[in-house]
Amino acid sequence: MGQGGSELELALEDAGGVEAGREFSARLRTLLDAELERGVSELAEARTGYETPIVVAVAPRDHALLAALPVVKELRADTGAVGDRAAALAIAVVEQVVEGATPGPPRTREDLRLVLGALGDMLVLSYPAGSPLEAAEYAEEGLNTEFESRRIDRLRARALLVPGHVLEGADDLRAPIGTTHPLRVADAVTRLGASPLDEDAVDLLEAQLLQLLEPAGSVTRAHEDPDPSRRITRRILQRLDGMGKWGFAGNERARAYEVGEALVDADLLAEKPSVGQRHVCLNPRKSNEIRRLIDEGELPPGLTLP
């Protein structure tokens, strides 16, 4: 099919697009499942969607906007379950879904509305929307503009607007697990008026994000930890976690450098050299220890702070 559309895209067009009747539901769902599986496979390769763009499905459903992604459902609880490109794709989808729903700025942590579910083995996002079809159309257009801009390296993708009945069976919808889960952060950043794919913009919002995301009244909040080295350690890990830096990707500097070296020595951070620079990311094998350190300040065995 070369650079053309997927079989799903062609079948959807023939069936009437988002207005396609239920008689087309089984066929469209079968094609969608195949496309999502292809997307998961290609996201693990050096380049994704270059022969035929991978697919993200967006749909209006009841009082919500849904999106089905070529990303495994385990991302709900384990940010180490996917690679960097898959994580960036999920963050981009959250941004456009939230923009489509137009919920306004969040007032409290409980006001964040993103929930994640499963469609078979694949991840589904759901966000409440007053006008689901209008929100879905906005998200589809925004995603395709995003994909065409190639902001996500080595990715070609296509968003398709599908009827809500095609995504029937999406279940186990709940909030992302983890205070700084990157998709929760993406929800918050978008609602605060910035792009979660813009790391500089996220940096500028750090104080607001910490205030919004960390549990109120907690005596173990990372940015309030009384021990300077442990405070910096937890904030480094918290920042990487919120950026989805699990697996390889691409202010108190002296102490932060020493803390970073200690984290590498303790195998909590993994590193690889790239064009003369050192790139670090969270080690997925240490996810439980990292989250306890972020959330509770519990130092794992083998970590000695400066």
Stockholm file with secondary structure:
# STOCKHOLM 1.0

chainA/1-306         MGQGGSELELALEDAGGVEAGREFSARLRTLLDAELERGVSELAEARTGYETPIVVAVAPRDHALLAALPVVKELRADTGAVGDRAAALAIAVVEQVVEGATPGPPRTREDLRLVLGALGDMLVLSYPAGSPLEAAEYAEEGLNTEFESRRIDRLRARALLVPGHVLEGADDLRAPIGTTHPLRVADAVTRLGASPLDEDAVDLLEAQLLQLLEPAGSVTRAHEDPDPSRRITRRILQRLDGMGKWGFAGNERARAYEVGEALVDADLLAEKPSVGQRHVCLNPRKSNEIRRLIDEGELPPGLTLP
#=GR chainA/1-306 SS CTTSCCHHHHHHHHHTGGGCCGGGHHHHHHHHHHHHHHHHHHHTSSSBSSSSCEEEEEEEETTEEEEEEEEEGGGGTCGGGSCHHHHHHHHHHHHHHHHHHCCCCCSSGGGCCCEEEEETTEEEEEEECSSHHHHHHHHHHHHHHHHHHTCSTTBCEEEEECCGGGGTTCEEEECCSSTTCHHHHHHHHHHTTSCTTCHHHHHHTHHHHHHHHSCTTCTTCGGGCSSHHHHHHHHHHHHHHHTTCBSCCCCCHHHHHHHHHHHHHTTSEEEEEETTEEEEEECGGGHHHHHHHHHHCCCCTTCCCC
#=GC SS_cons         CTTSCCHHHHHHHHHTGGGCCGGGHHHHHHHHHHHHHHHHHHHTSSSBSSSSCEEEEEEEETTEEEEEEEEEGGGGTCGGGSCHHHHHHHHHHHHHHHHHHCCCCCSSGGGCCCEEEEETTEEEEEEECSSHHHHHHHHHHHHHHHHHHTCSTTBCEEEEECCGGGGTTCEEEECCSSTTCHHHHHHHHHHTTSCTTCHHHHHHTHHHHHHHHSCTTCTTCGGGCSSHHHHHHHHHHHHHHHTTCBSCCCCCHHHHHHHHHHHHHTTSEEEEEETTEEEEEECGGGHHHHHHHHHHCCCCTTCCCC
//
